[in-house]
Amino acid sequence: MGEEARETVKLLVSELVTNSCVHSRSGTEERKIELRAESRGGLARVEVTDADSATNAPYLAPVHGDDEGGRGLPLVAAMANDRGARSGMRGQTTTWFSVLLADVER
């Protein structure tokens, strides 16, 4: 994996983990977040799962010039080759992205 691909994956992982920390709900102070990453056939795929998430799945909201937040998912959408979210049976939400390692310049 080249340096540019490595930096892209690190940035997008940071965005998903931050989003999960900010928006997940937990009955305890400790937030349970699971991170899964794999690289296969020139494709990196990363999933971040909230153990106990809010009822709304992540979505792309409009961002205005001076907004301090809300830029993470638009950044993931712009830089990843594919992305999405799914809800689990126990209330958790998994947000994911994939990046072609040889094609990080889009």
C-alpha positions as CSV (number, residue, x, y, z in Angstrom):
1,M,0.0,0.0,0.0
2,G,1.4,3.4,-1.0
3,E,1.7,6.3,1.3
4,E,-1.2,8.2,-0.3
5,A,-3.5,5.1,0.1
6,R,-2.3,4.7,3.7
7,E,-3.1,8.3,4.5
8,T,-6.5,8.1,2.9
9,V,-7.5,5.0,4.9
10,K,-6.2,6.6,8.1
11,L,-8.2,9.8,7.5
12,L,-11.4,7.9,6.7
13,V,-11.0,5.5,9.7
14,S,-10.6,8.6,11.9
15,E,-13.8,10.2,10.5
16,L,-15.9,7.0,11.1
17,V,-14.6,6.4,14.6
18,T,-15.1,10.0,15.6
19,N,-18.6,10.0,14.2
20,S,-19.3,6.8,16.1
21,C,-18.0,8.3,19.4
22,V,-20.0,11.5,19.0
23,H,-23.3,10.0,17.9
24,S,-23.5,6.6,19.6
25,R,-25.5,6.3,22.9
26,S,-24.4,4.2,25.8
27,G,-25.8,3.6,29.3
28,T,-22.2,3.7,30.6
29,E,-19.4,6.1,30.2
30,E,-17.4,3.6,28.2
31,R,-18.4,3.5,24.6
32,K,-18.1,0.2,22.8
33,I,-17.0,0.6,19.3
34,E,-15.7,-2.2,17.1
35,L,-13.3,-1.6,14.2
36,R,-12.8,-4.2,11.5
37,A,-10.4,-3.7,8.6
38,E,-9.2,-6.0,5.8
39,S,-7.3,-5.6,2.6
40,R,-7.9,-8.1,-0.2
41,G,-7.2,-8.0,-3.9
42,G,-6.2,-4.3,-3.9
43,L,-9.2,-3.2,-1.9
44,A,-9.2,-2.0,1.7
45,R,-12.5,-2.3,3.6
46,V,-13.1,-0.8,7.0
47,E,-16.2,-1.2,9.2
48,V,-17.0,0.7,12.5
49,T,-19.8,-0.6,14.6
50,D,-21.4,1.1,17.6
51,A,-22.4,-1.4,20.3
52,D,-25.4,0.7,21.2
53,S,-26.3,3.4,18.7
54,A,-28.9,6.0,18.3
55,T,-31.9,5.0,16.3
56,N,-31.0,7.1,13.2
57,A,-28.5,5.7,10.7
58,P,-25.7,8.0,9.6
59,Y,-26.7,10.3,6.7
60,L,-25.2,13.0,4.7
61,A,-26.5,16.3,5.9
62,P,-26.0,19.7,4.2
63,V,-22.9,21.5,5.5
64,H,-22.7,25.3,5.4
65,G,-19.5,27.4,5.3
66,D,-19.0,28.1,9.0
67,D,-20.4,24.8,10.4
68,E,-17.9,23.2,12.8
69,G,-19.2,19.7,12.4
70,G,-21.0,17.5,9.8
71,R,-18.1,17.2,7.4
72,G,-17.0,13.6,8.2
73,L,-19.5,11.6,6.1
74,P,-19.2,14.0,3.1
75,L,-15.5,13.5,3.3
76,V,-15.9,9.7,3.4
77,A,-18.3,9.9,0.4
78,A,-15.9,12.0,-1.6
79,M,-12.7,10.0,-0.9
80,A,-14.0,6.4,-0.7
81,N,-14.8,4.2,-3.7
82,D,-17.9,2.9,-1.9
83,R,-19.5,3.4,1.5
84,G,-22.6,2.6,3.4
85,A,-24.3,1.9,6.7
86,R,-26.5,-0.9,8.1
87,S,-28.4,-1.5,11.3
88,G,-28.0,-4.7,13.3
89,M,-30.6,-6.7,15.2
90,R,-29.4,-5.5,18.6
91,G,-29.6,-1.8,17.9
92,Q,-26.0,-1.4,16.7
93,T,-25.1,0.5,13.5
94,T,-22.2,-0.4,11.2
95,T,-20.8,2.3,9.0
96,W,-18.3,1.2,6.4
97,F,-16.1,2.3,3.4
98,S,-13.9,0.7,0.9
99,V,-10.9,2.2,-1.0
100,L,-9.2,0.8,-4.1
101,L,-5.6,0.9,-2.9
102,A,-4.2,1.6,-6.4
103,D,-6.8,4.2,-7.1
104,V,-6.9,6.7,-4.3
105,E,-6.7,9.8,-6.5
106,R,-10.3,10.4,-7.6
